[in-house]
């Protein structure tokens, strides 16, 4: 389990970062951000949203060929 404080503020910053990554076509950064959003939702117990964001991150990591990211996200999905 992750120790998270100020979850709403964290989510706000991740959403802003996601927009920046999208606007600048930064697939790796967007993938990482999506995975982190998935972690937040998992910690909050919202497994449906967690799975949604993990799957988006997984798809992007696979698209860019980042094997380590693929394995991390698959591991996170298996923990849900």
PDB file of N, CA, C and O in Angstrom:
ATOM      1  N   UNK A   1       0.850  -1.181   0.000  1.00  0.00           N
ATOM      2  CA  UNK A   1       0.000   0.000   0.000  1.00  0.00           C
ATOM      3  C   UNK A   1       0.892   1.240   0.000  1.00  0.00           C
ATOM      4  O   UNK A   1       1.976   1.244   0.582  1.00  0.00           O
ATOM      5  N   UNK A   2       0.427   2.254  -0.643  1.00  0.00           N
ATOM      6  CA  UNK A   2       1.186   3.490  -0.756  1.00  0.00           C
ATOM      7  C   UNK A   2       0.676   4.502   0.268  1.00  0.00           C
ATOM      8  O   UNK A   2      -0.528   4.614   0.495  1.00  0.00           O
ATOM      9  N   UNK A   3       1.595   5.232   0.877  1.00  0.00           N
ATOM     10  CA  UNK A   3       1.214   6.293   1.796  1.00  0.00           C
ATOM     11  C   UNK A   3       1.028   7.560   0.964  1.00  0.00           C
ATOM     12  O   UNK A   3       1.986   8.092   0.403  1.00  0.00           O
ATOM     13  N   UNK A   4      -0.191   8.027   0.893  1.00  0.00           N
ATOM     14  CA  UNK A   4      -0.486   9.206   0.077  1.00  0.00           C
ATOM     15  C   UNK A   4      -1.139  10.267   0.950  1.00  0.00           C
ATOM     16  O   UNK A   4      -2.115  10.004   1.652  1.00  0.00           O
ATOM     17  N   UNK A   5      -0.584  11.463   0.891  1.00  0.00           N
ATOM     18  CA  UNK A   5      -1.214  12.592   1.542  1.00  0.00           C
ATOM     19  C   UNK A   5      -1.538  13.607   0.462  1.00  0.00           C
ATOM     20  O   UNK A   5      -0.899  13.631  -0.590  1.00  0.00           O
ATOM     21  N   UNK A   6      -2.511  14.426   0.718  1.00  0.00           N
ATOM     22  CA  UNK A   6      -2.931  15.422  -0.261  1.00  0.00           C
ATOM     23  C   UNK A   6      -3.247  14.798  -1.619  1.00  0.00           C
ATOM     24  O   UNK A   6      -2.765  15.257  -2.655  1.00  0.00           O
ATOM     25  N   UNK A   7      -4.052  13.759  -1.594  1.00  0.00           N
ATOM     26  CA  UNK A   7      -4.377  13.012  -2.805  1.00  0.00           C
ATOM     27  C   UNK A   7      -4.995  13.915  -3.872  1.00  0.00           C
ATOM     28  O   UNK A   7      -4.648  13.809  -5.048  1.00  0.00           O
ATOM     29  N   UNK A   8      -5.879  14.776  -3.482  1.00  0.00           N
ATOM     30  CA  UNK A   8      -6.525  15.640  -4.463  1.00  0.00           C
ATOM     31  C   UNK A   8      -5.519  16.575  -5.130  1.00  0.00           C
ATOM     32  O   UNK A   8      -5.582  16.798  -6.339  1.00  0.00           O
ATOM     33  N   UNK A   9      -4.607  17.112  -4.358  1.00  0.00           N
ATOM     34  CA  UNK A   9      -3.586  17.989  -4.915  1.00  0.00           C
ATOM     35  C   UNK A   9      -2.656  17.208  -5.845  1.00  0.00           C
ATOM     36  O   UNK A   9      -2.273  17.701  -6.906  1.00  0.00           O
ATOM     37  N   UNK A  10      -2.300  16.002  -5.446  1.00  0.00           N
ATOM     38  CA  UNK A  10      -1.472  15.150  -6.304  1.00  0.00           C
ATOM     39  C   UNK A  10      -2.167  14.889  -7.625  1.00  0.00           C
ATOM     40  O   UNK A  10      -1.550  14.987  -8.685  1.00  0.00           O
ATOM     41  N   UNK A  11      -3.427  14.563  -7.568  1.00  0.00           N
ATOM     42  CA  UNK A  11      -4.186  14.274  -8.787  1.00  0.00           C
ATOM     43  C   UNK A  11      -4.251  15.516  -9.681  1.00  0.00           C
ATOM     44  O   UNK A  11      -4.137  15.416 -10.903  1.00  0.00           O
ATOM     45  N   UNK A  12      -4.433  16.665  -9.073  1.00  0.00           N
ATOM     46  CA  UNK A  12      -4.488  17.916  -9.837  1.00  0.00           C
ATOM     47  C   UNK A  12      -3.179  18.134 -10.602  1.00  0.00           C
ATOM     48  O   UNK A  12      -3.195  18.484 -11.783  1.00  0.00           O
ATOM     49  N   UNK A  13      -2.056  17.926  -9.926  1.00  0.00           N
ATOM     50  CA  UNK A  13      -0.757  18.110 -10.579  1.00  0.00           C
ATOM     51  C   UNK A  13      -0.514  17.058 -11.660  1.00  0.00           C
ATOM     52  O   UNK A  13       0.047  17.368 -12.712  1.00  0.00           O
ATOM     53  N   UNK A  14      -0.928  15.826 -11.409  1.00  0.00           N
ATOM     54  CA  UNK A  14      -0.769  14.787 -12.432  1.00  0.00           C
ATOM     55  C   UNK A  14      -1.620  15.089 -13.665  1.00  0.00           C
ATOM     56  O   UNK A  14      -1.188  14.847 -14.792  1.00  0.00           O
ATOM     57  N   UNK A  15      -2.824  15.616 -13.456  1.00  0.00           N
ATOM     58  CA  UNK A  15      -3.662  15.961 -14.605  1.00  0.00           C
ATOM     59  C   UNK A  15      -3.024  17.082 -15.426  1.00  0.00           C
ATOM     60  O   UNK A  15      -3.057  17.055 -16.657  1.00  0.00           O
ATOM     61  N   UNK A  16      -2.445  18.064 -14.740  1.00  0.00           N
ATOM     62  CA  UNK A  16      -1.751  19.146 -15.444  1.00  0.00           C
ATOM     63  C   UNK A  16      -0.545  18.603 -16.205  1.00  0.00           C
ATOM     64  O   UNK A  16      -0.305  18.980 -17.352  1.00  0.00           O
ATOM     65  N   UNK A  17       0.197  17.733 -15.572  1.00  0.00           N
ATOM     66  CA  UNK A  17       1.371  17.141 -16.216  1.00  0.00           C
ATOM     67  C   UNK A  17       0.964  16.295 -17.420  1.00  0.00           C
ATOM     68  O   UNK A  17       1.653  16.290 -18.441  1.00  0.00           O
ATOM     69  N   UNK A  18      -0.145  15.589 -17.301  1.00  0.00           N
ATOM     70  CA  UNK A  18      -0.644  14.773 -18.412  1.00  0.00           C
ATOM     71  C   UNK A  18      -0.976  15.647 -19.613  1.00  0.00           C
ATOM     72  O   UNK A  18      -0.664  15.290 -20.749  1.00  0.00           O
ATOM     73  N   UNK A  19      -1.600  16.782 -19.368  1.00  0.00           N
ATOM     74  CA  UNK A  19      -1.933  17.719 -20.447  1.00  0.00           C
ATOM     75  C   UNK A  19      -0.664  18.238 -21.120  1.00  0.00           C
ATOM     76  O   UNK A  19      -0.596  18.323 -22.346  1.00  0.00           O
ATOM     77  N   UNK A  20       0.329  18.580 -20.321  1.00  0.00           N
ATOM     78  CA  UNK A  20       1.602  19.054 -20.878  1.00  0.00           C
ATOM     79  C   UNK A  20       2.247  17.961 -21.730  1.00  0.00           C
ATOM     80  O   UNK A  20       2.729  18.232 -22.829  1.00  0.00           O
ATOM     81  N   UNK A  21       2.255  16.737 -21.229  1.00  0.00           N
ATOM     82  CA  UNK A  21       2.836  15.622 -21.982  1.00  0.00           C
ATOM     83  C   UNK A  21       2.091  15.404 -23.298  1.00  0.00           C
ATOM     84  O   UNK A  21       2.712  15.165 -24.333  1.00  0.00           O
ATOM     85  N   UNK A  22       0.772  15.485 -23.257  1.00  0.00           N
ATOM     86  CA  UNK A  22      -0.029  15.319 -24.475  1.00  0.00           C
ATOM     87  C   UNK A  22       0.238  16.438 -25.463  1.00  0.00           C
ATOM     88  O   UNK A  22       0.414  16.192 -26.656  1.00  0.00           O
ATOM     89  N   UNK A  23       0.268  17.662 -24.973  1.00  0.00           N
ATOM     90  CA  UNK A  23       0.486  18.825 -25.845  1.00  0.00           C
ATOM     91  C   UNK A  23       1.851  18.797 -26.522  1.00  0.00           C
ATOM     92  O   UNK A  23       2.032  19.384 -27.589  1.00  0.00           O
ATOM     93  N   UNK A  24       2.811  18.112 -25.901  1.00  0.00           N
ATOM     94  CA  UNK A  24       4.174  18.081 -26.419  1.00  0.00           C
ATOM     95  C   UNK A  24       4.574  16.708 -26.977  1.00  0.00           C
ATOM     96  O   UNK A  24       5.748  16.447 -27.238  1.00  0.00           O
ATOM     97  N   UNK A  25       3.575  15.840 -27.152  1.00  0.00           N
ATOM     98  CA  UNK A  25       3.814  14.499 -27.708  1.00  0.00           C
ATOM     99  C   UNK A  25       4.913  13.737 -26.963  1.00  0.00           C
ATOM    100  O   UNK A  25       5.808  13.154 -27.576  1.00  0.00           O
ATOM    101  N   UNK A  26       4.830  13.755 -25.664  1.00  0.00           N
ATOM    102  CA  UNK A  26       5.804  13.079 -24.813  1.00  0.00           C
ATOM    103  C   UNK A  26       5.204  11.762 -24.314  1.00  0.00           C
ATOM    104  O   UNK A  26       4.678  11.683 -23.204  1.00  0.00           O
ATOM    105  N   UNK A  27       5.294  10.740 -25.153  1.00  0.00           N
ATOM    106  CA  UNK A  27       4.631   9.468 -24.869  1.00  0.00           C
ATOM    107  C   UNK A  27       5.162   8.797 -23.603  1.00  0.00           C
ATOM    108  O   UNK A  27       4.381   8.290 -22.798  1.00  0.00           O
ATOM    109  N   UNK A  28       6.480   8.790 -23.423  1.00  0.00           N
ATOM    110  CA  UNK A  28       7.034   8.148 -22.233  1.00  0.00           C
ATOM    111  C   UNK A  28       6.541   8.831 -20.966  1.00  0.00           C
ATOM    112  O   UNK A  28       6.091   8.169 -20.030  1.00  0.00           O
ATOM    113  N   UNK A  29       6.628  10.156 -20.938  1.00  0.00           N
ATOM    114  CA  UNK A  29       6.187  10.896 -19.755  1.00  0.00           C
ATOM    115  C   UNK A  29       4.695  10.693 -19.512  1.00  0.00           C
ATOM    116  O   UNK A  29       4.266  10.516 -18.372  1.00  0.00           O
ATOM    117  N   UNK A  30       3.908  10.720 -20.582  1.00  0.00           N
ATOM    118  CA  UNK A  30       2.467  10.504 -20.427  1.00  0.00           C
ATOM    119  C   UNK A  30       2.190   9.115 -19.856  1.00  0.00           C
ATOM    120  O   UNK A  30       1.327   8.955 -18.993  1.00  0.00           O
ATOM    121  N   UNK A  31       2.921   8.115 -20.339  1.00  0.00           N
ATOM    122  CA  UNK A  31       2.741   6.750 -19.831  1.00  0.00           C
ATOM    123  C   UNK A  31       3.021   6.687 -18.336  1.00  0.00           C
ATOM    124  O   UNK A  31       2.255   6.094 -17.576  1.00  0.00           O
ATOM    125  N   UNK A  32       4.115   7.297 -17.925  1.00  0.00           N
ATOM    126  CA  UNK A  32       4.475   7.301 -16.508  1.00  0.00           C
ATOM    127  C   UNK A  32       3.424   8.009 -15.667  1.00  0.00           C
ATOM    128  O   UNK A  32       3.055   7.541 -14.590  1.00  0.00           O
ATOM    129  N   UNK A  33       2.951   9.131 -16.168  1.00  0.00           N
ATOM    130  CA  UNK A  33       1.922   9.895 -15.457  1.00  0.00           C
ATOM    131  C   UNK A  33       0.641   9.074 -15.323  1.00  0.00           C
ATOM    132  O   UNK A  33       0.037   9.032 -14.251  1.00  0.00           O
ATOM    133  N   UNK A  34       0.232   8.427 -16.404  1.00  0.00           N
ATOM    134  CA  UNK A  34      -0.977   7.597 -16.363  1.00  0.00           C
ATOM    135  C   UNK A  34      -0.826   6.475 -15.334  1.00  0.00           C
ATOM    136  O   UNK A  34      -1.761   6.167 -14.595  1.00  0.00           O
ATOM    137  N   UNK A  35       0.358   5.875 -15.300  1.00  0.00           N
ATOM    138  CA  UNK A  35       0.604   4.836 -14.302  1.00  0.00           C
ATOM    139  C   UNK A  35       0.508   5.370 -12.883  1.00  0.00           C
ATOM    140  O   UNK A  35      -0.041   4.711 -11.999  1.00  0.00           O
ATOM    141  N   UNK A  36       1.041   6.562 -12.668  1.00  0.00           N
ATOM    142  CA  UNK A  36       0.971   7.167 -11.333  1.00  0.00           C
ATOM    143  C   UNK A  36      -0.458   7.531 -10.944  1.00  0.00           C
ATOM    144  O   UNK A  36      -0.835   7.410  -9.779  1.00  0.00           O
ATOM    145  N   UNK A  37      -1.243   7.973 -11.904  1.00  0.00           N
ATOM    146  CA  UNK A  37      -2.660   8.231 -11.629  1.00  0.00           C
ATOM    147  C   UNK A  37      -3.344   6.920 -11.245  1.00  0.00           C
ATOM    148  O   UNK A  37      -4.185   6.890 -10.347  1.00  0.00           O
ATOM    149  N   UNK A  38      -2.977   5.844 -11.929  1.00  0.00           N
ATOM    150  CA  UNK A  38      -3.513   4.529 -11.571  1.00  0.00           C
ATOM    151  C   UNK A  38      -3.170   4.135 -10.153  1.00  0.00           C
ATOM    152  O   UNK A  38      -3.997   3.551  -9.452  1.00  0.00           O
ATOM    153  N   UNK A  39      -1.944   4.449  -9.716  1.00  0.00           N
ATOM    154  CA  UNK A  39      -1.525   4.160  -8.345  1.00  0.00           C
ATOM    155  C   UNK A  39      -2.400   4.923  -7.350  1.00  0.00           C
ATOM    156  O   UNK A  39      -2.822   4.368  -6.335  1.00  0.00           O
ATOM    157  N   UNK A  40      -2.669   6.186  -7.642  1.00  0.00           N
ATOM    158  CA  UNK A  40      -3.497   6.989  -6.745  1.00  0.00           C
ATOM    159  C   UNK A  40      -4.895   6.393  -6.629  1.00  0.00           C
ATOM    160  O   UNK A  40      -5.418   6.236  -5.526  1.00  0.00           O
ATOM    161  N   UNK A  41      -5.501   6.061  -7.768  1.00  0.00           N
ATOM    162  CA  UNK A  41      -6.836   5.476  -7.717  1.00  0.00           C
ATOM    163  C   UNK A  41      -6.834   4.133  -6.981  1.00  0.00           C
ATOM    164  O   UNK A  41      -7.775   3.824  -6.249  1.00  0.00           O
ATOM    165  N   UNK A  42      -5.794   3.350  -7.171  1.00  0.00           N
ATOM    166  CA  UNK A  42      -5.694   2.075  -6.460  1.00  0.00           C
ATOM    167  C   UNK A  42      -5.631   2.307  -4.957  1.00  0.00           C
ATOM    168  O   UNK A  42      -6.318   1.634  -4.189  1.00  0.00           O
ATOM    169  N   UNK A  43      -4.805   3.259  -4.544  1.00  0.00           N
ATOM    170  CA  UNK A  43      -4.668   3.564  -3.111  1.00  0.00           C
ATOM    171  C   UNK A  43      -5.980   4.062  -2.514  1.00  0.00           C
ATOM    172  O   UNK A  43      -6.268   3.832  -1.340  1.00  0.00           O
ATOM    173  N   UNK A  44      -6.775   4.749  -3.342  1.00  0.00           N
ATOM    174  CA  UNK A  44      -8.071   5.257  -2.877  1.00  0.00           C
ATOM    175  C   UNK A  44      -9.141   4.159  -2.888  1.00  0.00           C
ATOM    176  O   UNK A  44     -10.244   4.358  -2.381  1.00  0.00           O
ATOM    177  N   UNK A  45      -8.809   3.005  -3.468  1.00  0.00           N
ATOM    178  CA  UNK A  45      -9.753   1.905  -3.524  1.00  0.00           C
ATOM    179  C   UNK A  45     -10.662   1.937  -4.741  1.00  0.00           C
ATOM    180  O   UNK A  45     -11.604   1.148  -4.821  1.00  0.00           O
ATOM    181  N   UNK A  46     -10.406   2.823  -5.682  1.00  0.00           N
ATOM    182  CA  UNK A  46     -11.212   2.931  -6.900  1.00  0.00           C
ATOM    183  C   UNK A  46     -10.545   2.098  -7.993  1.00  0.00           C
ATOM    184  O   UNK A  46      -9.844   2.620  -8.860  1.00  0.00           O
ATOM    185  N   UNK A  47     -10.784   0.800  -7.926  1.00  0.00           N
ATOM    186  CA  UNK A  47     -10.066  -0.129  -8.781  1.00  0.00           C
ATOM    187  C   UNK A  47     -10.455  -0.025 -10.247  1.00  0.00           C
ATOM    188  O   UNK A  47      -9.632  -0.306 -11.118  1.00  0.00           O
ATOM    189  N   UNK A  48     -11.688   0.371 -10.542  1.00  0.00           N
ATOM    190  CA  UNK A  48     -12.098   0.530 -11.941  1.00  0.00           C
ATOM    191  C   UNK A  48     -11.302   1.644 -12.618  1.00  0.00           C
ATOM    192  O   UNK A  48     -10.802   1.464 -13.728  1.00  0.00           O
ATOM    193  N   UNK A  49     -11.185   2.781 -11.959  1.00  0.00           N
ATOM    194  CA  UNK A  49     -10.404   3.875 -12.534  1.00  0.00           C
ATOM    195  C   UNK A  49      -8.920   3.524 -12.558  1.00  0.00           C
ATOM    196  O   UNK A  49      -8.211   3.871 -13.502  1.00  0.00           O
ATOM    197  N   UNK A  50      -8.454   2.838 -11.522  1.00  0.00           N
ATOM    198  CA  UNK A  50      -7.066   2.420 -11.490  1.00  0.00           C
ATOM    199  C   UNK A  50      -6.761   1.547 -12.709  1.00  0.00           C
ATOM    200  O   UNK A  50      -5.771   1.769 -13.407  1.00  0.00           O
ATOM    201  N   UNK A  51      -7.604   0.568 -12.954  1.00  0.00           N
ATOM    202  CA  UNK A  51      -7.417  -0.325 -14.095  1.00  0.00           C
ATOM    203  C   UNK A  51      -7.446   0.447 -15.414  1.00  0.00           C
ATOM    204  O   UNK A  51      -6.663   0.159 -16.319  1.00  0.00           O
ATOM    205  N   UNK A  52      -8.341   1.420 -15.526  1.00  0.00           N
ATOM    206  CA  UNK A  52      -8.449   2.240 -16.738  1.00  0.00           C
ATOM    207  C   UNK A  52      -7.125   2.948 -17.025  1.00  0.00           C
ATOM    208  O   UNK A  52      -6.615   2.895 -18.144  1.00  0.00           O
ATOM    209  N   UNK A  53      -6.579   3.604 -16.018  1.00  0.00           N
ATOM    210  CA  UNK A  53      -5.333   4.348 -16.207  1.00  0.00           C
ATOM    211  C   UNK A  53      -4.138   3.422 -16.399  1.00  0.00           C
ATOM    212  O   UNK A  53      -3.246   3.720 -17.193  1.00  0.00           O
ATOM    213  N   UNK A  54      -4.109   2.303 -15.682  1.00  0.00           N
ATOM    214  CA  UNK A  54      -3.037   1.333 -15.890  1.00  0.00           C
ATOM    215  C   UNK A  54      -3.068   0.810 -17.331  1.00  0.00           C
ATOM    216  O   UNK A  54      -2.022   0.686 -17.969  1.00  0.00           O
ATOM    217  N   UNK A  55      -4.251   0.508 -17.835  1.00  0.00           N
ATOM    218  CA  UNK A  55      -4.351  -0.012 -19.200  1.00  0.00           C
ATOM    219  C   UNK A  55      -3.935   1.020 -20.244  1.00  0.00           C
ATOM    220  O   UNK A  55      -3.333   0.669 -21.259  1.00  0.00           O
ATOM    221  N   UNK A  56      -4.250   2.277 -20.003  1.00  0.00           N
ATOM    222  CA  UNK A  56      -3.794   3.333 -20.916  1.00  0.00           C
ATOM    223  C   UNK A  56      -2.266   3.425 -20.889  1.00  0.00           C
ATOM    224  O   UNK A  56      -1.629   3.546 -21.935  1.00  0.00           O
ATOM    225  N   UNK A  57      -1.691   3.369 -19.701  1.00  0.00           N
ATOM    226  CA  UNK A  57      -0.231   3.420 -19.577  1.00  0.00           C
ATOM    227  C   UNK A  57       0.398   2.208 -20.250  1.00  0.00           C
ATOM    228  O   UNK A  57       1.393   2.337 -20.962  1.00  0.00           O
ATOM    229  N   UNK A  58      -0.173   1.043 -20.029  1.00  0.00           N
ATOM    230  CA  UNK A  58       0.338  -0.180 -20.628  1.00  0.00           C
ATOM    231  C   UNK A  58       0.358  -0.084 -22.151  1.00  0.00           C
ATOM    232  O   UNK A  58       1.345  -0.436 -22.797  1.00  0.00           O
ATOM    233  N   UNK A  59      -0.727   0.388 -22.699  1.00  0.00           N
ATOM    234  CA  UNK A  59      -0.824   0.525 -24.153  1.00  0.00           C
ATOM    235  C   UNK A  59       0.261   1.445 -24.703  1.00  0.00           C
ATOM    236  O   UNK A  59       0.897   1.130 -25.709  1.00  0.00           O
ATOM    237  N   UNK A  60       0.469   2.571 -24.051  1.00  0.00           N
ATOM    238  CA  UNK A  60       1.497   3.503 -24.503  1.00  0.00           C
ATOM    239  C   UNK A  60       2.909   2.935 -24.323  1.00  0.00           C
ATOM    240  O   UNK A  60       3.751   3.082 -25.209  1.00  0.00           O
ATOM    241  N   UNK A  61       3.168   2.293 -23.195  1.00  0.00           N
ATOM    242  CA  UNK A  61       4.483   1.694 -22.987  1.00  0.00           C
ATOM    243  C   UNK A  61       4.761   0.629 -24.054  1.00  0.00           C
ATOM    244  O   UNK A  61       5.877   0.530 -24.564  1.00  0.00           O
ATOM    245  N   UNK A  62       3.749  -0.155 -24.382  1.00  0.00           N
ATOM    246  CA  UNK A  62       3.916  -1.157 -25.439  1.00  0.00           C
ATOM    247  C   UNK A  62       4.175  -0.482 -26.787  1.00  0.00           C
ATOM    248  O   UNK A  62       5.018  -0.929 -27.565  1.00  0.00           O
ATOM    249  N   UNK A  63       3.444   0.591 -27.050  1.00  0.00           N
ATOM    250  CA  UNK A  63       3.592   1.317 -28.313  1.00  0.00           C
ATOM    251  C   UNK A  63       5.013   1.871 -28.493  1.00  0.00           C
ATOM    252  O   UNK A  63       5.562   1.830 -29.594  1.00  0.00           O
ATOM    253  N   UNK A  64       5.600   2.384 -27.420  1.00  0.00           N
ATOM    254  CA  UNK A  64       6.944   2.958 -27.534  1.00  0.00           C
ATOM    255  C   UNK A  64       8.038   1.926 -27.288  1.00  0.00           C
ATOM    256  O   UNK A  64       9.223   2.233 -27.424  1.00  0.00           O
ATOM    257  N   UNK A  65       7.651   0.706 -26.928  1.00  0.00           N
ATOM    258  CA  UNK A  65       8.618  -0.365 -26.741  1.00  0.00           C
ATOM    259  C   UNK A  65       9.423  -0.294 -25.463  1.00  0.00           C
ATOM    260  O   UNK A  65      10.575  -0.725 -25.427  1.00  0.00           O
ATOM    261  N   UNK A  66       8.826   0.245 -24.415  1.00  0.00           N
ATOM    262  CA  UNK A  66       9.518   0.355 -23.127  1.00  0.00           C
ATOM    263  C   UNK A  66       9.137  -0.841 -22.254  1.00  0.00           C
ATOM    264  O   UNK A  66       8.142  -0.809 -21.531  1.00  0.00           O
ATOM    265  N   UNK A  67       9.960  -1.906 -22.338  1.00  0.00           N
ATOM    266  CA  UNK A  67       9.654  -3.176 -21.683  1.00  0.00           C
ATOM    267  C   UNK A  67       9.538  -3.057 -20.163  1.00  0.00           C
ATOM    268  O   UNK A  67       8.661  -3.673 -19.559  1.00  0.00           O
ATOM    269  N   UNK A  68      10.415  -2.271 -19.544  1.00  0.00           N
ATOM    270  CA  UNK A  68      10.348  -2.126 -18.083  1.00  0.00           C
ATOM    271  C   UNK A  68       9.008  -1.526 -17.657  1.00  0.00           C
ATOM    272  O   UNK A  68       8.401  -1.988 -16.690  1.00  0.00           O
ATOM    273  N   UNK A  69       8.544  -0.495 -18.377  1.00  0.00           N
ATOM    274  CA  UNK A  69       7.250   0.105 -18.061  1.00  0.00           C
ATOM    275  C   UNK A  69       6.114  -0.886 -18.220  1.00  0.00           C
ATOM    276  O   UNK A  69       5.182  -0.909 -17.417  1.00  0.00           O
ATOM    277  N   UNK A  70       6.194  -1.706 -19.264  1.00  0.00           N
ATOM    278  CA  UNK A  70       5.170  -2.734 -19.495  1.00  0.00           C
ATOM    279  C   UNK A  70       5.109  -3.680 -18.294  1.00  0.00           C
ATOM    280  O   UNK A  70       4.028  -3.996 -17.797  1.00  0.00           O
ATOM    281  N   UNK A  71       6.281  -4.126 -17.835  1.00  0.00           N
ATOM    282  CA  UNK A  71       6.318  -5.064 -16.708  1.00  0.00           C
ATOM    283  C   UNK A  71       5.818  -4.429 -15.415  1.00  0.00           C
ATOM    284  O   UNK A  71       5.107  -5.076 -14.646  1.00  0.00           O
ATOM    285  N   UNK A  72       6.176  -3.181 -15.168  1.00  0.00           N
ATOM    286  CA  UNK A  72       5.718  -2.497 -13.955  1.00  0.00           C
ATOM    287  C   UNK A  72       4.192  -2.380 -13.955  1.00  0.00           C
ATOM    288  O   UNK A  72       3.540  -2.661 -12.949  1.00  0.00           O
ATOM    289  N   UNK A  73       3.637  -1.968 -15.081  1.00  0.00           N
ATOM    290  CA  UNK A  73       2.184  -1.802 -15.149  1.00  0.00           C
ATOM    291  C   UNK A  73       1.470  -3.149 -15.048  1.00  0.00           C
ATOM    292  O   UNK A  73       0.450  -3.260 -14.369  1.00  0.00           O
ATOM    293  N   UNK A  74       1.997  -4.163 -15.714  1.00  0.00           N
ATOM    294  CA  UNK A  74       1.386  -5.505 -15.595  1.00  0.00           C
ATOM    295  C   UNK A  74       1.417  -5.977 -14.148  1.00  0.00           C
ATOM    296  O   UNK A  74       0.449  -6.565 -13.665  1.00  0.00           O
ATOM    297  N   UNK A  75       2.522  -5.722 -13.453  1.00  0.00           N
ATOM    298  CA  UNK A  75       2.614  -6.077 -12.043  1.00  0.00           C
ATOM    299  C   UNK A  75       1.555  -5.341 -11.224  1.00  0.00           C
ATOM    300  O   UNK A  75       0.902  -5.936 -10.366  1.00  0.00           O
ATOM    301  N   UNK A  76       1.388  -4.048 -11.490  1.00  0.00           N
ATOM    302  CA  UNK A  76       0.378  -3.269 -10.776  1.00  0.00           C
ATOM    303  C   UNK A  76      -1.024  -3.799 -11.061  1.00  0.00           C
ATOM    304  O   UNK A  76      -1.847  -3.897 -10.152  1.00  0.00           O
ATOM    305  N   UNK A  77      -1.299  -4.143 -12.322  1.00  0.00           N
ATOM    306  CA  UNK A  77      -2.609  -4.690 -12.673  1.00  0.00           C
ATOM    307  C   UNK A  77      -2.872  -6.010 -11.946  1.00  0.00           C
ATOM    308  O   UNK A  77      -3.991  -6.272 -11.504  1.00  0.00           O
ATOM    309  N   UNK A  78      -1.831  -6.837 -11.826  1.00  0.00           N
ATOM    310  CA  UNK A  78      -1.997  -8.123 -11.133  1.00  0.00           C
ATOM    311  C   UNK A  78      -2.281  -7.964  -9.649  1.00  0.00           C
ATOM    312  O   UNK A  78      -2.818  -8.874  -9.018  1.00  0.00           O
ATOM    313  N   UNK A  79      -1.925  -6.821  -9.089  1.00  0.00           N
ATOM    314  CA  UNK A  79      -2.161  -6.569  -7.665  1.00  0.00           C
ATOM    315  C   UNK A  79      -3.586  -6.083  -7.383  1.00  0.00           C
ATOM    316  O   UNK A  79      -4.010  -6.041  -6.228  1.00  0.00           O
ATOM    317  N   UNK A  80      -4.327  -5.717  -8.438  1.00  0.00           N
ATOM    318  CA  UNK A  80      -5.687  -5.191  -8.219  1.00  0.00           C
ATOM    319  C   UNK A  80      -6.635  -6.308  -7.820  1.00  0.00           C
ATOM    320  O   UNK A  80      -7.820  -6.061  -7.594  1.00  0.00           O
TER     321      UNK A  80
END
